[in-house]
Amino acid sequence: MNDFFNQIRIVLFEKPFDFSGRSPRKEYWSFWLFTQLTFLPLLFLSLRARPLAIFLIIYYLILFIPTLAVTVRRLHDVNKSAFWLIGFAPFALLAYSSLLFLSLIAPDNQTAVQMDILQIFLYSIFIFAIFALTLWWCFPIFMFLVEEGNKEENRYGPNK
C-alpha cells in the first residue's frame, strides 16, 4: 500500500508537468486507480447536490495535466510517440465532459424533482454510448498502456 501512494506522489508532486522520460506500468496504473477512486465519489456527490459540481470540475482541471503527462511517459515506455493520443483526446474529453454536464443538469434534493424512468434510460444510453465509442476508438492506446515496457533503453531514455 505504501508503494501505491509513493507512485501517486511521484506523478502528482515530482513529475506533474514532465512529458519526457518513461513511466512504468505500476506508476501509470496506480495513478489511474487513484483518479478513478477519487473521481467517482465526487461525481456521485455532485449528482446528489448540484453546487458540489464545481469541486468536480476543479478536481478534473487540476488532474488533467498530470494525467496527460503520465500517459505520455507511459507511451514512451513502450517506445510509442505521444502523437498516438491525438485521436484519443476528443473522445476522452467528450466522455468526461458528458459526465460533468450530467452532474450540472441533475436535479438537486431541494427541488424534489424526480427523474422518470425514460430520463434515466436516456441518460444511461447516452453515457454507455459515449464510453463504448471511447473504448472502441482508444483500444490501441489501451493495449499500449497495459503492455510491458521495453527492458532496454529506447529513444525516450533508459528503463527504470
Helices and strands as residue ranges (DSSP letters): H 2-9, I 10-14, H 25-48, G 50-52, H 53-77, G 82-85, H 89-105, H 117-146
